[in-house]
């Protein structure tokens, strides 16, 4: 599946408000220490040191701060000047902070701000927030803010006019933060991480299936170990431990494959067992069983080594220790006494597989190492059959299911070679593939498939979420972000003007594709990075995900971080299709109504879609899809909208930061005037920074549109934060797993 792009999702500390006398003393001591560390022996900070300390991208704000902090105009800042300025900014009134803000904007010190000064400030604000806009748009932003603030049309903005303008934005003055003061604010004491509330009803609601399965898993191991150990209690403790672990390994080494039967799991999602079994966490259980197998194998081996050592020391034993451990001469085992050598081989293979399955190997561009070493499960099963007399009985049913599914998948994926017919190279190294859809390929929104492109890597199969809707009959969409060796090779292969493996009849295929796409579709087109091709590929799937539950929800909250939008792109398009199918308009009076009984699977009353991106370019991946969704909702009132979009850009500074407050005000004003956002072009205003999840979920709960279910695809760090909030509000939480 397409990997999410964002990695850091921790909340940053802002200012802590008013300090008491003891905190003031500690703060002053800390500032003094920091100042001396930076200033050195001369006891002063020059402009270069100040810029370095602030860590700003653009020097404009650093220079303005420095000039204002340097009260005597000496060209350096002393400790006393710094303490005085920071005390004003942290403990000062909103009016004191506003005066400082006005002085920052008043570049020439004339006592008023003209349009050119405001443009210079906004240009620096754009750079600080990593927002790229054309010069014409910057001019429009400047004029929008200037005309709004210049009430008397004098051609300049006075302090009073700036104050009145800021007061139109509630909460800005009270929460105004300044990066210079933030840098010199001592780090807040580390808070103790709140432990999971294991006994709360909300926690049990989200984890009951996990807890029950773990309890069954542990109970079964205790039972198997006890039965096997008790049968060999006459042979001593080491043999009892070895046999007990061996019996548990018989179960684990056979059942571990069942957790990766994707077709069976997809089928189970459509049954009542999906409400009982934690099917969404099959990979985590597979990994857990892997750790258990390694642990039990080590204990099993050590127990046998102890037993062999005791036997070798016995005067009646005809064999030496190394013969018992490494040869077939003692006759241990049911197939030509091969238990010992096969056991050593099994342990070596297991440790190799375990080492190559670590995340540092899988996610560092060496996926093929993980893939090929993981295939050693085949020789391991063969060795286990030779090693243990009863293992074949445990493997009979799971092994039959496993090989049956593998045979079906291999036959289905290799039966017909498909073709990539169109490619779009999108920002942030995302490759958008359009694959000719086979006639019998039926999938549901949010499903994923495995893709093989022989021209990239003959034997590698990689999972990616399908980003097109099932209602789109001609092609299958995949959005693939370049984050590994294979995905980077894929992206780079299409950067050439004409890839060597493109079909020779490119113009004919282009005409054919244009004719087949005359039906209205949502498409991501880029004239510079768009190609029509005829590249052979194979697909295996589709396979189900937690997002299959969305249409059975009443109020669904979809949260995508970065490329984590891909499953929701398919879902949103399908929702749009189904919503339009249920919607009817009278040709005479234009009255519209919804027909609820037309789609029994569609129980949704409200959908909130939240997309969080690090940079501006990432929004271009699905901007045309989101535009179409907004157009469909345009006729609805804000309260009656079925779908609500929320866009967040984490690299943009918040409205309360002095380096961005003017820009965010201008963006708000221009968005109201043009009825669209300047960053994305959507009607939905892109919010700077990260969402305040507490406020987001409070708003969702207050709408009372039915039972709330939250679906997330993105970084594990953000998933933990969202999971905690969902438990607090008693929302059901589902996470897309990779």
C-alpha positions, -999 to 999 in steps of 0.1 A, spaced: 0 0 0 12 35 -6 32 46 23 24 78 41 47 106 37 47 124 70 67 112 99 67 137 128 34 144 145 43 155 180 26 186 195 49 215 201 49 236 232 39 272 229 41 298 256 29 289 290 13 322 299 20 342 330 48 329 353 50 331 390 81 346 408 98 312 412 93 304 375 105 339 366 138 333 385 143 299 367 135 314 334 160 343 339 187 318 349 181 297 319 181 327 295 213 339 310 229 305 305 217 304 269 229 339 262 264 332 275 267 300 255 258 319 223 275 352 230 309 339 240 335 360 258 324 394 245 290 391 262 271 403 232 252 388 202 257 401 167 233 398 138 249 366 125 246 348 159 211 360 162 201 346 128 217 313 136 200 311 169 166 318 155 170 292 127 148 312 103 147 304 66 145 341 56 167 368 72 140 395 71 123 387 104 157 380 121 169 414 110 137 431 121 138 414 155 175 422 159 170 459 151 141 462 176 159 442 203 190 464 198 175 494 217 207 515 217 215 509 181 250 496 188 248 467 163 249 441 191 225 428 217 235 427 253 220 404 279 200 433 295 185 443 261 175 407 254 159 402 288 140 435 285 126 426 251 117 391 259 100 400 292 79 425 272 69 399 247 62 371 271 46 391 300 34 421 281 -2 429 273 -17 422 239 -13 458 231 25 456 238 28 427 215 8 445 189 31 475 190 60 452 185 42 436 155 36 471 140 72 480 144 82 448 126 59 457 96 70 493 96 103 487 79 113 523 73 103 534 108 80 561 94 52 553 119 29 538 92 29 509 68 26 514 31 17 488 4 53 481 -6 63 474 30 33 451 35 42 432 3 78 427 15 65 413 48 40 390 31 66 377 7 88 368 37 58 352 54 52 330 23 88 318 25 86 311 62 55 290 56 69 271 26 41 285 4 49 292 -33 25 316 -51 30 336 -83 38 373 -81 3 382 -92 -12 363 -63 11 380 -39 0 413 -52 -36 403 -47 -30 392 -12 -12 425 -4 -40 446 -18 -67 425 0 -51 430 34 -41 466 27 -75 477 14 -92 460 44 -70 477 69 -67 511 54 -101 524 65 -95 560 57 -80 553 23 -49 574 32 -25 550 14 -9 539 46 -19 517 76 -16 533 110 -12 515 143 -49 521 151 -60 506 118 -38 475 122 -52 471 157 -88 473 144 -80 448 117 -65 423 141 -95 426 163 -116 411 135 -98 378 140 -108 366 175 -81 351 197 -51 362 176 -39 390 199 -43 370 231 -23 340 217 3 359 197 36 340 199 70 351 186 96 327 175 125 346 191 109 344 225 99 307 219 136 299 212 146 315 245 118 299 265 132 271 286 119 237 276 88 226 295 93 198 320 87 164 304 53 152 311 47 117 322 32 98 293 -4 88 301 -7 51 304 -36 34 285 -68 33 305 -71 -4 303 -103 -6 324 -123 20 307 -153 11 285 -139 31 255 -106 12 256 -124 -22 259 -147 -12 230 -118 -7 207 -96 -36 220 -119 -63 231 -113 -85 200 -75 -81 205 -77 -89 241 -99 -120 236 -76 -133 208 -45 -128 229 -62 -145 259 -70 -175 237 -35 -175 222 -18 -175 256 -43 -200 271 -37 -224 241 1 -222 246 -2 -229 283 -24 -259 276 -2 -273 249 30 -268 269 15 -284 300 1 -314 281 34 -321 263 56 -314 294 35 -337 317 38 -366 292 77 -364 295 79 -357 332 98 -389 338 127 -377 315 137 -346 335 131 -309 334 152 -301 303 132 -327 282 99 -314 296 108 -278 286 120 -289 252 89 -310 245 65 -283 258 81 -257 236 82 -281 206 44 -287 209 38 -249 210 60 -246 179 40 -272 161 10 -249 164 28 -216 158 48 -227 127 17 -240 110 -8 -213 120 15 -183 114 9 -188 76 -29 -186 81 -26 -149 92 -12 -140 58 -40 -157 37 -52 -124 22 -80 -139 1 -94 -158 31 -92 -127 52 -109 -106 26 -137 -132 25 -140 -132 63 -145 -94 62 -179 -99 46 -190 -123 74 -201 -118 110 -166 -130 121 -153 -96 111 -170 -83 143 -153 -109 165 -118 -114 150 -92 -86 148 -88 -91 110 -74 -56 106 -44 -65 127 -34 -97 111 1 -84 103 7 -74 139 -4 -109 151 18 -124 124 47 -104 137 39 -113 173 38 -150 164 71 -145 147 87 -132 180 70 -161 199 85 -186 174 120 -172 178 117 -171 216 103 -207 219 129 -220 194 157 -206 215 143 -221 247 137 -254 229 173 -255 216 188 -246 249 168 -272 267 179 -299 242 216 -287 245 213 -291 283 198 -325 278 225 -336 254 252 -323 277 238 -344 305 236 -374 283 272 -370 271 284 -369 307 266 -401 315 289 -432 316 263 -453 298 260 -430 268 279 -442 237 278 -408 220 297 -376 225 281 -342 229 288 -330 193 274 -363 179 242 -358 198 239 -322 186 250 -324 149 248 -359 135 222 -386 128 242 -414 145 222 -413 178 190 -419 158 171 -391 173 139 -383 153 115 -403 132 131 -398 97 166 -415 98 175 -398 131 176 -364 115 161 -344 144 194 -328 156 209 -316 122 175 -304 110 170 -286 143 203 -267 138 194 -259 102 160 -247 113 174 -224 140 199 -208 115 172 -203 89 149 -188 115 175 -164 128 183 -153 93 146 -147 85 142 -128 118 172 -105 111 161 -97 76 125 -90 86 135 -60 108 121 -27 98 155 -13 92 160 -38 64 124 -36 49 122 2 49 158 11 40 156 2 3 164 -35 7 130 -50 4 143 -77 -18 164 -90 11 133 -93 32 114 -109 4 138 -136 -6 148 -146 29 111 -148 39 106 -174 12 127 -197 34 94 -207 50 92 -234 23 124 -252 32 116 -246 69 83 -265 66 101 -293 49 127 -294 76 100 -293 103 83 -323 88 116 -342 90 124 -327 124 92 -334 144 71 -366 140 37 -348 145 43 -315 126 27 -327 94 -6 -333 112 -6 -297 124 3 -284 89 -22 -304 70 -52 -280 71 -33 -246 72 -8 -258 46 -35 -270 23 -53 -236 26 -20 -218 21 -9 -236 -10 -45 -235 -24 -46 -197 -20 -11 -193 -35 -20 -215 -65 -52 -194 -71 -33 -161 -67 -5 -173 -90 -29 -185 -117 -51 -154 -115 -22 -129 -115 -3 -146 -143 -32 -157 -164 -35 -124 -183 -8 -98 -187 -22 -63 -182 -8 -30 -194 -1 4 -179 -17 27 -204 -11 61 -189 13 76 -164 13 110 -146 43 122 -126 29 142 -97 47 165 -71 67 150 -43 78 121 -65 44 104 -68 37 82 -98 1 80 -109 -5 48 -129 -36 40 -150 -38 2 -157 -63 -13 -181 -89 -29 -159 -95 -66 -166 -131 -76 -172 -135 -98 -140 -116 -76 -116 -142 -66 -90 -131 -46 -60 -145 -24 -32 -135 11 -23 -103 12 -2 -91 -23 -14 -55 -29 -24 -36 -51 -48 -1 -64 -55 17 -50 -85 45 -66 -106 62 -47 -134 87 -71 -151 106 -42 -167 113 -28 -132 119 -60 -113 108 -94 -126 101 -111 -93 91 -83 -70 54 -78 -60 45 -47 -40 12 -37 -24 -6 -5 -33 -40 9 -25 -64 13 -54 -72 50 -56 -99 48 -83 -136 40 -75 -151 6 -85 -176 24 -106 -148 35 -130 -149 6 -155 -120 13 -179 -89 17 -157 -75 11 -123 -56 40 -106 -26 36 -84 -8 65 -67 27 54 -57 50 76 -36 88 71 -41 101 59 -8 121 28 -16 143 12 -42 116 -2 -63 93 29 -62 122 52 -70 132 31 -100 96 33 -111 95 71 -109 129 76 -125 120 53 -154 92 77 -165 113 108 -162 129 101 -196 112 117 -226 103 84 -241 108 53 -219 124 24 -238 95 1 -229 68 23 -242 47 9 -270 55 18 -306 19 28 -314 19 57 -289 -3 81 -310 -28 54 -318 -31 44 -282 -34 81 -272 -63 85 -295 -79 53 -282 -76 64 -246 -90 98 -253 -121 83 -270 -125 58 -241 -123 87 -216 -150 109 -231 -172 100 -201 -168 125 -173 -142 113 -149 -120 127 -123 -84 127 -136 -51 140 -125 -34 154 -156 0 172 -159 9 182 -195 46 182 -188 48 148 -169 20 129 -187 26 99 -209 6 73 -228 23 39 -227 18 2 -232 38 -14 -204 32 -50 -194 24 -56 -157 7 -81 -135 -17 -76 -106 -27 -99 -77 -59 -90 -58 -80 -72 -48 -77 -76 -10 -99 -60 16 -90 -34 43 -106 -19 73 -121 9 51 -147 -16 38 -167 -7 70 -171 29 59 -204 25 40 -219 7 71 -211 37 92 -234 66 101 -209 93 106 -175 85 91 -144 106 97 -117 99 71 -82 111 81 -54 109 56 -18 120 62 2 126 31 -1 98 5 -24 82 31 -52 97 11 -51 70 -15 -77 46 0 -100 76 7 -96 88 -29 -114 56 -40 -139 59 -12 -147 95 -18 -153 89 -56 -176 60 -48 -194 80 -22 -199 107 -47 -212 82 -73 -237 66 -48 -248 100 -34 -255 113 -69 -274 80 -76 -297 86 -46 -302 123 -54 -332 133 -75 -341 168 -88 -376 177 -100 -373 192 -136 -401 217 -129 -394 232 -95 -357 221 -92 -365 206 -57 -340 179 -47 -345 149 -25 -326 118 -14 -339 83 -20 -327 63 9 -338 28 -1 -318 27 -34 -285 16 -19 -290 -7 12 -252 -7 18 -250 30 21 -259 40 56 -238 72 57 -254 104 70 -223 125 72 -186 123 60 -158 145 73 -126 142 53 -94 155 68 -63 157 47 -30 166 64 0 175 41 35 187 49 39 209 19 18 228 -7 27 206 -37 12 175 -22 -23 189 -25 -19 187 -63 -22 149 -62 -60 149 -59 -70 185 -64 -93 178 -93 -111 151 -74 -116 174 -44 -128 201 -67 -154 178 -82 -165 168 -47 -169 205 -37 -189 212 -69 -213 184 -60 -218 200 -26 -221 236 -38 -259 237 -38 -262 224 -3 -261 247 28 -232 245 52 -254 226 78 -269 202 52 -237 191 35 -232 154 32 -194 157 28 -172 183 45 -135 188 36 -108 199 60 -73 207 46 -42 212 68 -7 222 58 18 214 85 48 234 71 27 267 73 31 287 104 0 292 125 -21 324 126 -7 332 160 30 334 149 42 369 141 60 356 110 26 344 95 -2 364 111 -3 390 82 -2 363 56 -30 342 71 -52 373 75 -46 381 38 -53 345 28 -86 346 47 -96 379 31 -88 369 -4 -105 335 1 -137 352 11 -135 376 -19 -126 350 -46 -146 321 -30 -115 298 -32 -83 291 -14 -51 306 -28 -30 276 -19 -50 248 -34 -76 265 -55 -104 247 -36 -133 264 -19 -122 249 14 -97 271 32 -64 254 39 -56 257 76 -20 263 87 -3 239 111 -17 207 126 -53 201 136 -64 206 172 -78 171 175 -97 179 207 -117 206 189 -121 185 158 -136 156 177 -157 179 199 -173 194 167 -179 159 153 -196 147 185 -217 179 187 -231 173 152 -249 141 164 -252 126 129 -251 91 143 -225 66 155 -190 80 147 -163 58 132 -128 72 125 -107 57 96 -71 67 94 -43 60 70 -9 76 77 20 75 102 19 53 133 28 82 155 -3 101 145 -23 69 148 -15 67 185 -26 103 190 -59 98 172 -65 65 190 -63 82 223 -88 109 213 -112 83 199 -111 65 232 -118 98 250 -149 104 228 -159 68 225 -154 68 187 -146 35 169 -111 37 154 -98 19 124 -63 21 110 -50 12 76 -20 -12 81 10 -16 59 
